[in-house]
Every structure is written in C-alpha cells, then in structure tokens.
Amino acid sequence: MSNALPRPVTAVILVAAGSGERLGHGMPKAAVPLGGEPILMHALRGVVASGVSSQVCIVLPAGADGLHELLEEFREELADGGPVLTLVDGGATRAESVRAGLGGLMEGIEAVLVHDAARALTPEYVFHRVVDSLAAGAVAVIPAVPVVDTVKTVASTSGEDAAIAPELVTGTAPREELRSVQTPQGFRLSTLHDAHRAASRFDEAQAAAVTDDAMLVELLGVPVHAVHGSTQSLKITTPLDLIIAEGLLEGPLGIRWVEG
C-alpha cells in the first residue's frame, strides 16, 4: 500500500512573456532557440513530462505568432491525454503576467505552480518535490539551492571614498542561512490570489521591491516552505546562460541524468 498523500488538483502557470533583451537575439526570450527549438518548448515539455498538472496556462509575449503556431501543434499532440493547454497574453510586468495566468485557470484548480519558462531545463523531480510538499500541508513552497559564494552587503560610497571604489562592504551574510530561489513555486490557489490582490494596490516603489511570488505571500504573513531544487534549473538570462544550457543538453546522457 502506498503512503503517498493525495495531491491537490494542480495547474502550472508557465510565465514566458519576457522580452529577452539581455540575450541579444532580437526576439522574445521564449522564442530564442535552444538545442534546435524555442526555450519555451523545452520548459513546456518538462512540465508535461512531470505529470503534476491538470492544466498548463502559458503566458505569452505580444506578437509571438510563431510560438502560438508551435503551441497549437503541441496541443494537438496532447489531444489524447495530458494537461489542458491554455494560452493567455502577458502584461507589462511579471506580476501582471502571473495575474493574467491566474485569470486563465479552470474551475476546480486547488493549487498552482508558477514556473519561469527561462528555467527550461528544470528536472521533473523538482516539480514533484514542490507538489508533494503542498500535498503534505504547505500553503506555499519554493525550490532552492544553497549559496556557494560568500555574500556581502554593500553601500555606495561618496566623497573621498568614491575615488577609491564605488562601493563599501558593510557586512557578510551567513552563508549557511542563504538559498538561491528557483521555480516552480507552489501555492494553494486561494493564497496566491490573496497575495496578488494585495500586490495590485502597491505603489511603484513597493511593486519594484518584489522579486518573486513567494515574497508576495511572505508579505501576507504566510509561512513559505523550501524544498531542494536543482543546479540544473538555471535561469537563462544572458548569452553565457544560453551556452551553459546548450552544454547541458549536449551532455553524454542528457539534461535529466544528474539528481540534486
């Protein structure tokens, strides 16, 4: 007999509305080629292969006609099984894009994973860790990995100090308490709705200070749990990130061969 807890009915919001300016390809990041197909398709295949979701709501950038065509073809492949595929247009900010995704969810969804398409090589087991934590009772859960670098806080210098260096070290953070946060980030649907409703009332400075959905939930006073992520779940942001991702895809056994 299995001791696995029943999982909530789960949707994935796959956020793919980024401009991709730092990649320098002159196209939305989701459309940039990786291993012969767009970054978005790698991310989507990983979500579907994990089997954790009843629906995948993909948030697309404006003018992504080529991606729409690919996704319609993929939807036909899923016709005989797999999650429902929904396409929505993104907003001017990531928060607006996530809210657009929330608006595209089906009735009956109990939990939602917010996943960045830029983390296109996230292993399937990370999705399972997040959903299993939600099934065990977490209201909000994030995948994270330990920080390996020493992290220091700094302040801008002025006057004579500015001639020496632009910044001055003010402290060293305790590395054992630090984590690099990844996606998919998982939430009970009602909790994420509450967090985004509160965020819609933020002023410009408050909105700019928020860097992920977990932070919005933290601001509600809701506990956020962490599970182990994966070093393979890199975020493709710069040309170097794209080179590393290509190297992972071309490895001897493929991207999903390393656990951790």
BAKOL-254264 format. One record per residue (C-alpha): z, y, x; residue in one letter; residue number from 0. Coordinates in Angstrom, 1 decimal. Each point is the difference from the previous one (the first is absolute). Layout:
N
ATOM  Z  Y  X  A  NUM .
...
END
This chain:
260
ATOM  0.0  0.0  0.0  M  0 .
ATOM  -0.9  3.5  1.3  S  1 .
ATOM  2.7  2.6  0.5  N  2 .
ATOM  -2.5  2.8  -0.1  A  3 .
ATOM  0.9  2.8  -2.4  L  4 .
ATOM  -2.4  1.0  -2.7  P  5 .
ATOM  -2.2  2.9  1.2  R  6 .
ATOM  -0.5  3.1  -2.1  P  7 .
ATOM  -3.5  0.7  -1.4  V  8 .
ATOM  -1.4  2.1  2.9  T  9 .
ATOM  -2.8  2.4  0.5  A  10 .
ATOM  -1.2  1.4  3.3  V  11 .
ATOM  -1.1  3.6  0.3  I  12 .
ATOM  -2.4  0.1  3.0  L  13 .
ATOM  -0.2  3.6  1.2  V  14 .
ATOM  -3.4  0.6  1.5  A  15 .
ATOM  -0.6  3.7  -0.6  A  16 .
ATOM  0.4  1.3  3.5  G  17 .
ATOM  -2.6  2.3  1.6  S  18 .
ATOM  -0.1  -1.8  3.3  G  19 .
ATOM  -0.5  3.2  2.0  E  20 .
ATOM  2.0  -1.2  3.0  R  21 .
ATOM  -2.3  -3.1  0.2  L  22 .
ATOM  -3.0  2.3  0.5  G  23 .
ATOM  -2.5  -2.1  -1.9  H  24 .
ATOM  -1.0  2.7  -2.5  G  25 .
ATOM  1.0  -2.2  -3.0  M  26 .
ATOM  3.1  -1.0  -1.9  P  27 .
ATOM  2.3  -2.2  2.0  K  28 .
ATOM  -0.3  -2.8  -2.5  A  29 .
ATOM  -3.8  -0.2  0.6  A  30 .
ATOM  0.2  -0.1  3.8  V  31 .
ATOM  -1.4  -3.3  1.4  P  32 .
ATOM  2.4  -2.5  1.4  L  33 .
ATOM  -1.3  -3.4  1.1  G  34 .
ATOM  -3.2  0.5  -1.9  G  35 .
ATOM  1.4  1.2  -3.4  E  36 .
ATOM  2.0  3.0  -1.2  P  37 .
ATOM  3.7  0.3  0.8  I  38 .
ATOM  0.8  -0.1  -3.7  L  39 .
ATOM  -1.6  -3.4  -0.5  M  40 .
ATOM  2.3  -1.5  2.7  H  41 .
ATOM  3.0  1.5  -1.7  A  42 .
ATOM  -1.1  -1.2  -3.4  L  43 .
ATOM  -0.7  -3.6  1.2  R  44 .
ATOM  3.5  -0.1  1.5  G  45 .
ATOM  1.6  1.1  -3.2  V  46 .
ATOM  -2.0  -2.5  -2.1  V  47 .
ATOM  0.6  -2.9  2.5  A  48 .
ATOM  3.8  0.6  -0.2  S  49 .
ATOM  -0.1  -0.9  -3.7  G  50 .
ATOM  2.9  2.3  -0.8  V  51 .
ATOM  -1.6  2.2  -2.6  S  52 .
ATOM  -1.3  -0.1  -3.5  S  53 .
ATOM  -1.9  3.2  0.5  Q  54 .
ATOM  -1.3  2.0  2.9  V  55 .
ATOM  -0.5  3.7  -0.8  C  56 .
ATOM  -2.2  1.6  2.7  I  57 .
ATOM  0.3  3.7  0.5  V  58 .
ATOM  -3.4  1.3  1.4  L  59 .
ATOM  -1.1  3.3  1.5  P  60 .
ATOM  -2.5  2.2  -1.8  A  61 .
ATOM  -3.6  -0.8  0.7  G  62 .
ATOM  0.5  -3.6  1.2  A  63 .
ATOM  -3.0  -1.4  -1.8  D  64 .
ATOM  -0.6  -2.7  2.6  G  65 .
ATOM  3.5  -1.3  -0.3  L  66 .
ATOM  -0.3  -0.1  -3.8  H  67 .
ATOM  -3.0  -2.2  0.3  E  68 .
ATOM  1.7  -2.4  2.4  L  69 .
ATOM  3.1  -0.2  -2.2  L  70 .
ATOM  -2.1  -0.8  -3.1  E  71 .
ATOM  -1.5  -2.9  1.9  E  72 .
ATOM  3.4  -1.1  1.1  F  73 .
ATOM  1.2  0.3  -3.6  R  74 .
ATOM  -2.7  -2.5  -1.0  E  75 .
ATOM  1.2  -2.4  2.6  E  76 .
ATOM  3.5  0.2  -1.6  L  77 .
ATOM  -1.3  -0.6  -3.5  A  78 .
ATOM  1.2  -3.6  0.0  D  79 .
ATOM  3.4  0.7  1.4  G  80 .
ATOM  2.1  2.4  1.9  G  81 .
ATOM  1.5  3.4  -0.8  P  82 .
ATOM  -1.5  2.5  -2.4  V  83 .
ATOM  -1.8  2.7  2.1  L  84 .
ATOM  0.4  3.6  -1.2  T  85 .
ATOM  -1.6  3.1  1.7  L  86 .
ATOM  1.4  3.5  -0.3  V  87 .
ATOM  -0.8  3.3  1.7  D  88 .
ATOM  2.6  1.3  2.5  G  89 .
ATOM  1.6  3.5  0.1  G  90 .
ATOM  0.2  2.7  2.6  A  91 .
ATOM  3.2  -1.5  1.5  T  92 .
ATOM  1.2  -3.5  0.6  R  93 .
ATOM  2.8  0.5  -2.7  A  94 .
ATOM  -2.7  1.1  -2.5  E  95 .
ATOM  -2.0  -3.1  0.9  S  96 .
ATOM  2.9  -2.3  -0.6  V  97 .
ATOM  0.7  1.6  -3.3  R  98 .
ATOM  -3.6  -0.5  -1.0  A  99 .
ATOM  0.5  -3.7  0.9  G  100 .
ATOM  3.1  -0.2  -2.1  L  101 .
ATOM  -2.0  1.4  -2.9  G  102 .
ATOM  -2.5  -2.8  0.4  G  103 .
ATOM  2.4  -2.9  -0.3  L  104 .
ATOM  -0.2  -2.5  -2.9  M  105 .
ATOM  2.7  -0.7  -2.6  E  106 .
ATOM  2.5  -2.6  1.0  G  107 .
ATOM  0.3  0.9  3.7  I  108 .
ATOM  3.6  -0.2  1.2  E  109 .
ATOM  -0.3  0.8  3.7  A  110 .
ATOM  -2.5  1.8  2.2  V  111 .
ATOM  -0.9  -0.2  3.7  L  112 .
ATOM  -1.5  3.2  1.5  V  113 .
ATOM  -2.2  -0.9  2.9  H  114 .
ATOM  -2.1  2.1  2.4  D  115 .
ATOM  -3.5  -1.2  0.4  A  116 .
ATOM  0.2  1.3  3.5  A  117 .
ATOM  2.4  -2.9  0.7  R  118 .
ATOM  -3.0  -2.3  -0.5  A  119 .
ATOM  1.2  -2.9  2.1  L  120 .
ATOM  3.5  -0.5  -1.6  T  121 .
ATOM  0.8  -3.7  0.0  P  122 .
ATOM  0.5  -1.8  -3.3  E  123 .
ATOM  3.5  -0.9  0.8  Y  124 .
ATOM  1.1  3.6  0.0  V  125 .
ATOM  -1.0  0.3  -3.6  F  126 .
ATOM  2.0  -3.1  -0.8  H  127 .
ATOM  3.1  1.3  1.7  R  128 .
ATOM  -0.1  3.2  -2.0  V  129 .
ATOM  -0.6  -1.7  -3.3  V  130 .
ATOM  2.7  -2.6  0.7  D  131 .
ATOM  2.5  2.8  0.7  S  132 .
ATOM  -0.8  1.6  -3.4  L  133 .
ATOM  0.4  -3.4  -1.6  A  134 .
ATOM  3.4  -0.3  1.6  A  135 .
ATOM  1.2  3.2  -1.6  G  136 .
ATOM  -1.2  2.9  2.2  A  137 .
ATOM  -1.2  3.1  -1.9  V  138 .
ATOM  -1.8  1.4  3.1  A  139 .
ATOM  -1.0  -1.8  3.1  V  140 .
ATOM  -2.1  0.9  3.1  I  141 .
ATOM  -1.4  -2.1  2.9  P  142 .
ATOM  1.1  1.4  3.4  A  143 .
ATOM  0.0  -0.9  3.7  V  144 .
ATOM  2.4  1.0  2.7  P  145 .
ATOM  -0.8  3.1  2.1  V  146 .
ATOM  -0.8  -1.0  3.6  V  147 .
ATOM  -0.2  3.5  1.5  D  148 .
ATOM  3.0  2.2  0.8  T  149 .
ATOM  -0.1  2.8  -2.7  V  150 .
ATOM  1.3  3.5  0.7  K  151 .
ATOM  0.5  3.0  -2.2  T  152 .
ATOM  -1.4  3.3  1.3  V  153 .
ATOM  -0.1  3.7  -0.8  A  154 .
ATOM  -2.7  2.6  0.8  S  155 .
ATOM  0.9  2.2  3.0  T  156 .
ATOM  -0.2  3.7  0.1  S  157 .
ATOM  0.4  2.8  2.6  G  158 .
ATOM  0.4  -1.2  3.6  E  159 .
ATOM  0.3  -3.6  -1.0  D  160 .
ATOM  -3.5  0.1  -1.6  A  161 .
ATOM  -1.4  0.7  3.5  A  162 .
ATOM  1.5  -3.3  1.1  I  163 .
ATOM  -1.1  -2.3  -2.9  A  164 .
ATOM  -0.8  0.5  -3.7  P  165 .
ATOM  2.9  -2.2  -1.2  E  166 .
ATOM  3.6  -0.8  1.0  L  167 .
ATOM  1.7  -3.4  -0.6  V  168 .
ATOM  2.9  0.4  -2.4  T  169 .
ATOM  1.1  -3.7  -0.3  G  170 .
ATOM  -0.9  -3.6  0.3  T  171 .
ATOM  -0.1  -2.1  -3.2  A  172 .
ATOM  1.7  -3.4  0.0  P  173 .
ATOM  -3.0  -2.3  0.3  R  174 .
ATOM  1.8  -3.0  -1.6  E  175 .
ATOM  0.2  1.9  -3.2  E  176 .
ATOM  -3.6  1.1  -0.2  L  177 .
ATOM  -2.9  -1.7  -1.6  R  178 .
ATOM  -3.7  0.7  -0.3  S  179 .
ATOM  -0.9  -0.2  -3.7  V  180 .
ATOM  -3.1  -1.7  -1.3  Q  181 .
ATOM  -1.6  -0.9  -3.4  T  182 .
ATOM  -0.1  -1.6  -2.5  P  183 .
ATOM  3.1  1.7  -1.3  Q  184 .
ATOM  1.3  -1.7  -3.1  G  185 .
ATOM  1.8  1.4  -3.0  F  186 .
ATOM  1.1  -0.8  -3.5  R  187 .
ATOM  -2.6  1.9  -2.1  L  188 .
ATOM  2.5  2.1  -1.9  S  189 .
ATOM  1.6  1.2  3.3  T  190 .
ATOM  -3.2  1.1  1.5  L  191 .
ATOM  -1.0  1.8  -3.2  H  192 .
ATOM  3.4  1.9  0.1  D  193 .
ATOM  -0.5  0.9  3.7  A  194 .
ATOM  -3.5  1.4  -0.6  H  195 .
ATOM  1.1  1.9  -3.1  R  196 .
ATOM  2.6  1.7  2.1  A  197 .
ATOM  -2.4  0.7  2.8  A  198 .
ATOM  -2.5  1.7  -2.4  S  199 .
ATOM  2.5  2.8  -0.2  R  200 .
ATOM  0.4  0.5  3.7  F  201 .
ATOM  -1.1  3.3  1.6  D  202 .
ATOM  -2.5  0.0  2.8  E  203 .
ATOM  2.6  -0.3  2.8  A  204 .
ATOM  1.8  -2.8  -1.7  Q  205 .
ATOM  -3.2  -1.9  -0.6  A  206 .
ATOM  -1.1  0.4  3.6  A  207 .
ATOM  3.3  -1.5  1.2  A  208 .
ATOM  -0.6  -3.3  -1.8  V  209 .
ATOM  -1.9  -2.5  2.1  T  210 .
ATOM  0.1  -3.2  -2.1  D  211 .
ATOM  0.9  -1.4  -3.4  D  212 .
ATOM  3.2  -1.5  1.2  A  213 .
ATOM  1.2  3.5  1.0  M  214 .
ATOM  -0.6  1.1  -3.6  L  215 .
ATOM  2.2  -2.8  -1.2  V  216 .
ATOM  2.7  0.8  2.6  E  217 .
ATOM  0.1  3.5  -1.4  L  218 .
ATOM  1.0  -1.5  -3.4  L  219 .
ATOM  3.0  -1.7  1.7  G  220 .
ATOM  -1.5  -3.4  -0.5  V  221 .
ATOM  0.6  -2.6  2.8  P  222 .
ATOM  -3.1  -1.0  2.0  V  223 .
ATOM  0.1  -3.4  1.7  H  224 .
ATOM  -2.1  -1.0  3.0  A  225 .
ATOM  -1.7  -3.3  0.9  V  226 .
ATOM  -1.7  -0.9  3.3  H  227 .
ATOM  -3.6  1.4  0.2  G  228 .
ATOM  -2.6  -0.9  2.6  S  229 .
ATOM  -1.3  1.5  3.1  T  230 .
ATOM  -3.4  -1.0  -1.3  Q  231 .
ATOM  0.3  2.5  -2.8  S  232 .
ATOM  -1.1  3.0  2.0  L  233 .
ATOM  -1.2  3.1  -1.8  K  234 .
ATOM  -3.6  0.8  0.8  I  235 .
ATOM  0.1  3.8  0.5  T  236 .
ATOM  -1.7  0.8  3.4  T  237 .
ATOM  -3.0  -1.4  1.9  P  238 .
ATOM  2.4  -1.9  2.2  L  239 .
ATOM  1.6  -1.7  -3.0  D  240 .
ATOM  -3.5  -1.1  -1.1  L  241 .
ATOM  -0.7  -1.5  3.4  I  242 .
ATOM  3.3  -1.9  -0.1  I  243 .
ATOM  -0.7  -1.3  -3.5  A  244 .
ATOM  -3.5  -1.2  1.1  E  245 .
ATOM  1.7  -1.8  2.9  G  246 .
ATOM  2.4  -1.7  -2.4  L  247 .
ATOM  -2.9  -1.2  -2.2  L  248 .
ATOM  -1.9  -1.3  2.9  E  249 .
ATOM  3.0  -2.0  1.4  G  250 .
ATOM  -0.3  -3.7  0.7  P  251 .
ATOM  1.7  -1.1  -3.3  L  252 .
ATOM  -0.5  3.1  -2.2  G  253 .
ATOM  2.5  2.6  -1.2  I  254 .
ATOM  2.4  -2.2  -2.0  R  255 .
ATOM  0.9  -2.3  2.9  W  256 .
ATOM  3.2  1.8  1.2  V  257 .
ATOM  3.2  0.0  -2.0  E  258 .
ATOM  2.4  2.9  0.5  G  259 .
END
